[in-house]
Amino acid sequence: MLLLSFLTLTPSIAPVNAQQPAPDGAAGIHLTNYGTDLHRTSVSLVLSTTRSHDLIVITGLLEGTVTIASVIDTNGLKYAERVYRLVPGGTLFEWYAVSSNPLSSDNITVNWISDSPVDSLSIQGLVITAYAISGVNVRRPFESGPYVASTAGAGALIAGLFSAKKGQAILLMNAFCSSDCRGTPTQPANFTRIAVEGDYLYCVVDKPCGSHLVFPLEDISYGVVSGRKSSYTATESGSSMVAGGYGITWNVLAESLRVIG
């Protein structure tokens, strides 16, 4: 059980304009890895943006033990690994790059190596997203180290802890729910969900999803804070979620970004 000993986050969201931090495009993909997909070792996403000097973030959860070998970009962006973590239910990862110019249908390929035999069904499902954030101090984008936590239960609350020492910061919350999730999670108070285009799905109650999902779900949201408070807590709620009989695991990746100025 997570100990929520930090002050609950109650930021005000700054108005979004050309000078302030804001999402600038997002794309995603989910796959089941049964049958012929058992031998899959890569996926590709297509991302378009409108602004220069964006921070491009790739996050994902693969159900199994894998090593992310590389992230290759048709625009020549150079990605660096920031997070590699074995968590309940799979491998959570994050890579990032900086785009000097807007991207037009940029193809991003994530390659991995399975650390388990193929016949063990080690990679049963995956969700991977690429998204851009504008207004970030791209010379020193991350305020502190990433925070990763896990919990279990369909209605569980999963908390992310952030550090934003001074000035304005953008708080990023990536919440991953394992393959049995049904419903739509609720992002933290005063956070805004980042909309994802492409092959990406929320298993919402008004759309058929079968008896249970066979791929994970990722919910991405952000909040903008100003001031000198150093620590924040934000809570993603699974109170609207139900399990299809196989159990649910939540993982969260939380981090704060420095903004320009």
VEXDREN-2710 file (C-alpha; in Angstrom, 1 decimal):
% VEXDREN-2710
k/r/px/py/pz
1/MET/0.0/0.0/0.0
2/LEU/1.3/3.4/-0.9
3/LEU/1.8/5.8/1.9
4/LEU/0.5/9.2/0.7
5/SER/2.5/11.3/3.1
6/PHE/3.0/14.2/0.7
7/LEU/0.7/17.2/0.3
8/THR/-2.1/16.5/-2.2
9/LEU/-1.6/18.3/-5.4
10/THR/-3.9/21.3/-6.0
11/PRO/-2.3/23.3/-8.8
12/SER/-4.1/25.7/-11.1
13/ILE/-3.7/24.9/-14.8
14/ALA/-2.0/27.7/-16.6
15/PRO/-3.7/28.9/-19.8
16/VAL/-2.2/27.4/-22.9
17/ASN/-0.6/29.6/-25.5
18/ALA/2.5/29.8/-27.6
19/GLN/4.7/30.8/-24.6
20/GLN/3.5/28.2/-22.1
21/PRO/4.1/24.4/-21.8
22/ALA/1.5/22.3/-23.6
23/PRO/1.2/19.0/-25.4
24/ASP/2.1/19.2/-29.1
25/GLY/0.9/16.0/-30.6
26/ALA/0.7/12.4/-29.5
27/ALA/0.5/9.0/-31.1
28/GLY/0.1/5.5/-29.7
29/ILE/-0.1/1.8/-30.5
30/HIS/-1.3/-1.3/-28.7
31/LEU/-0.9/-4.9/-29.8
32/THR/-1.7/-8.4/-28.7
33/ASN/1.2/-10.7/-29.0
34/TYR/-0.5/-14.1/-29.6
35/GLY/-0.2/-16.3/-32.7
36/THR/2.0/-14.8/-35.4
37/ASP/2.8/-11.8/-33.2
38/LEU/4.8/-14.0/-30.8
39/HIS/7.9/-13.2/-32.8
40/ARG/7.3/-9.4/-32.9
41/THR/10.3/-7.4/-31.7
42/SER/9.4/-3.9/-32.8
43/VAL/6.5/-1.4/-33.4
44/SER/6.3/1.9/-35.2
45/LEU/4.4/5.0/-34.4
46/VAL/3.8/8.1/-36.6
47/LEU/4.0/11.5/-34.8
48/SER/3.3/15.0/-36.1
49/THR/3.9/18.3/-34.2
50/THR/3.5/22.0/-34.9
51/ARG/6.3/23.6/-32.9
52/SER/10.1/23.7/-32.7
53/HIS/12.3/22.6/-29.8
54/ASP/9.8/20.1/-28.4
55/LEU/10.7/17.4/-25.9
56/ILE/9.6/14.1/-27.5
57/VAL/8.8/11.3/-25.0
58/ILE/8.3/7.6/-25.7
59/THR/6.8/5.6/-22.9
60/GLY/5.4/2.1/-22.8
61/LEU/4.7/-1.1/-21.0
62/LEU/5.4/-4.5/-22.5
63/GLU/4.0/-7.6/-20.7
64/GLY/7.1/-9.6/-20.2
65/THR/10.8/-9.2/-19.5
66/VAL/12.5/-7.4/-22.4
67/THR/15.4/-5.1/-23.2
68/ILE/14.7/-2.0/-25.3
69/ALA/17.4/-2.2/-27.9
70/SER/16.9/1.0/-29.7
71/VAL/14.5/3.8/-30.8
72/ILE/15.0/4.8/-34.4
73/ASP/13.5/7.9/-36.0
74/THR/13.2/8.8/-39.7
75/ASN/13.9/12.4/-38.9
76/GLY/17.2/11.5/-37.4
77/LEU/16.3/12.4/-33.8
78/LYS/18.7/10.8/-31.2
79/TYR/16.8/9.1/-28.4
80/ALA/18.3/8.4/-24.9
81/GLU/17.0/5.9/-22.4
82/ARG/15.7/7.5/-19.2
83/VAL/13.7/4.7/-17.5
84/TYR/14.0/0.9/-17.6
85/ARG/12.1/-0.8/-14.9
86/LEU/10.8/-4.3/-14.3
87/VAL/7.4/-3.9/-12.7
88/PRO/4.5/-6.2/-11.8
89/GLY/3.1/-7.3/-15.2
90/GLY/6.0/-6.4/-17.4
91/THR/8.7/-3.9/-18.5
92/LEU/8.1/-0.2/-18.1
93/PHE/10.4/2.1/-20.2
94/GLU/10.9/5.7/-21.3
95/TRP/13.2/7.2/-23.9
96/TYR/13.3/10.9/-25.0
97/ALA/14.7/13.2/-27.6
98/VAL/14.6/16.9/-28.7
99/SER/13.1/18.0/-32.0
100/SER/14.6/21.2/-33.4
101/ASN/11.8/21.6/-36.0
102/PRO/8.2/20.5/-36.3
103/LEU/7.7/16.9/-37.2
104/SER/5.5/15.8/-40.2
105/SER/4.4/12.2/-40.0
106/ASP/7.7/11.2/-38.3
107/ASN/8.1/7.5/-38.1
108/ILE/9.4/6.3/-34.7
109/THR/10.4/2.6/-34.4
110/VAL/10.9/1.0/-31.0
111/ASN/13.0/-2.2/-31.0
112/TRP/13.3/-4.8/-28.2
113/ILE/14.8/-8.1/-27.3
114/SER/12.9/-10.7/-25.3
115/ASP/14.7/-12.0/-22.3
116/SER/12.4/-15.1/-22.2
117/PRO/11.8/-18.0/-24.6
118/VAL/9.2/-17.2/-27.3
119/ASP/7.2/-20.2/-26.4
120/SER/6.6/-18.8/-22.9
121/LEU/4.3/-16.1/-24.3
122/SER/6.5/-13.6/-22.5
123/ILE/5.3/-10.7/-24.6
124/GLN/1.5/-11.1/-24.5
125/GLY/0.5/-7.5/-24.9
126/LEU/1.9/-4.0/-25.1
127/VAL/1.1/-0.3/-25.2
128/ILE/3.5/2.4/-26.4
129/THR/3.0/6.1/-26.9
130/ALA/5.0/8.9/-28.3
131/TYR/4.1/12.5/-27.4
132/ALA/5.6/16.0/-27.7
133/ILE/5.7/18.7/-25.0
134/SER/6.4/22.3/-26.0
135/GLY/7.8/25.0/-23.8
136/VAL/10.2/22.7/-22.0
137/ASN/13.8/23.8/-21.2
138/VAL/15.3/21.2/-23.6
139/ARG/18.8/21.8/-22.3
140/ARG/17.9/20.5/-18.9
141/PRO/14.3/19.1/-19.3
142/PHE/13.9/16.9/-16.2
143/GLU/13.6/18.5/-12.8
144/SER/14.5/15.3/-10.9
145/GLY/14.6/11.6/-11.2
146/PRO/11.5/9.6/-12.3
147/TYR/9.2/8.1/-9.8
148/VAL/7.8/4.6/-10.4
149/ALA/5.2/2.9/-8.2
150/SER/2.9/-0.1/-8.5
151/THR/-0.3/-1.3/-6.8
152/ALA/-3.1/-3.8/-7.5
153/GLY/-6.9/-3.8/-7.7
154/ALA/-9.5/-2.6/-10.1
155/GLY/-10.6/0.3/-8.0
156/ALA/-7.1/1.1/-6.7
157/LEU/-5.7/4.6/-6.4
158/ILE/-2.2/5.0/-7.8
159/ALA/-0.1/8.0/-6.6
160/GLY/2.7/9.8/-8.4
161/LEU/5.2/11.9/-6.5
162/PHE/6.8/14.9/-8.1
163/SER/9.6/17.3/-7.3
164/ALA/9.4/20.9/-8.7
165/LYS/11.8/23.1/-6.8
166/LYS/10.9/26.6/-8.0
167/GLY/9.3/28.6/-10.7
168/GLN/6.9/26.9/-13.2
169/ALA/7.0/23.2/-14.0
170/ILE/4.9/20.7/-16.0
171/LEU/4.1/17.5/-14.2
172/LEU/3.7/14.4/-16.3
173/MET/1.7/11.3/-15.2
174/ASN/1.8/8.0/-17.1
175/ALA/-0.5/5.5/-15.5
176/PHE/-0.4/1.9/-16.9
177/CYS/-3.1/-0.7/-16.3
178/SER/-2.6/-4.3/-17.1
179/SER/-4.5/-6.3/-19.7
180/ASP/-7.7/-7.0/-17.7
181/CYS/-8.7/-3.3/-17.3
182/ARG/-12.3/-2.4/-18.3
183/GLY/-13.5/1.2/-18.2
184/THR/-11.8/4.6/-18.3
185/PRO/-9.5/5.8/-15.4
186/THR/-9.8/9.2/-13.9
187/GLN/-6.7/11.4/-14.2
188/PRO/-5.5/13.4/-11.1
189/ALA/-7.4/16.5/-10.0
190/ASN/-6.5/19.6/-12.0
191/PHE/-4.6/17.5/-14.6
192/THR/-5.6/17.3/-18.3
193/ARG/-5.5/14.1/-20.3
194/ILE/-3.2/14.1/-23.3
195/ALA/-5.2/12.9/-26.3
196/VAL/-3.5/10.2/-28.4
197/GLU/-4.1/9.7/-32.1
198/GLY/-3.5/6.5/-34.0
199/ASP/-3.8/2.8/-33.0
200/TYR/-4.6/3.3/-29.4
201/LEU/-7.7/2.5/-27.3
202/TYR/-9.3/3.2/-24.1
203/CYS/-11.6/0.3/-23.2
204/VAL/-14.6/2.5/-22.3
205/VAL/-17.9/1.2/-21.1
206/ASP/-19.8/2.2/-24.3
207/LYS/-17.5/0.2/-26.6
208/PRO/-17.2/-3.6/-26.8
209/CYS/-13.9/-5.0/-25.6
210/GLY/-14.6/-8.7/-25.2
211/SER/-14.4/-10.5/-21.9
212/HIS/-11.2/-8.8/-21.0
213/LEU/-8.4/-6.8/-22.7
214/VAL/-5.4/-8.6/-24.1
215/PHE/-3.2/-5.5/-24.1
216/PRO/-2.4/-2.9/-21.4
217/LEU/-3.9/0.6/-21.2
218/GLU/-1.9/3.8/-20.7
219/ASP/-3.4/7.1/-19.4
220/ILE/-1.3/10.2/-19.9
221/SER/-2.0/13.5/-18.3
222/TYR/-0.3/16.7/-17.3
223/GLY/-0.6/19.6/-14.8
224/VAL/1.2/22.9/-14.7
225/VAL/2.3/24.3/-11.4
226/SER/3.9/27.6/-10.3
227/GLY/5.6/28.5/-7.0
228/ARG/8.3/27.3/-4.7
229/LYS/6.7/24.2/-3.2
230/SER/9.2/21.3/-3.7
231/SER/6.9/18.2/-3.4
232/TYR/3.6/17.3/-5.0
233/THR/1.4/14.2/-5.0
234/ALA/-1.1/13.4/-7.7
235/THR/-3.5/10.4/-7.6
236/GLU/-4.8/8.5/-10.6
237/SER/-8.2/6.9/-9.8
238/GLY/-9.2/3.4/-10.9
239/SER/-12.6/3.7/-9.2
240/SER/-14.4/3.5/-12.5
241/MET/-12.5/0.3/-13.6
242/VAL/-13.6/-3.3/-13.4
243/ALA/-11.6/-6.5/-13.9
244/GLY/-12.7/-9.2/-16.3
245/GLY/-11.8/-11.9/-13.8
246/TYR/-8.0/-12.0/-14.2
247/GLY/-6.9/-9.3/-11.8
248/ILE/-5.6/-5.8/-12.5
249/THR/-2.1/-4.3/-11.8
250/TRP/-1.4/-0.5/-11.9
251/ASN/2.0/1.0/-12.6
252/VAL/2.8/4.7/-12.6
253/LEU/5.6/6.8/-14.0
254/ALA/5.6/10.4/-12.6
255/GLU/8.1/13.2/-13.4
256/SER/8.4/17.0/-13.6
257/LEU/9.8/19.0/-16.4
258/ARG/11.6/22.4/-16.3
259/VAL/10.0/25.0/-18.5
260/ILE/11.6/27.9/-20.5
261/GLY/12.2/31.0/-18.4
END
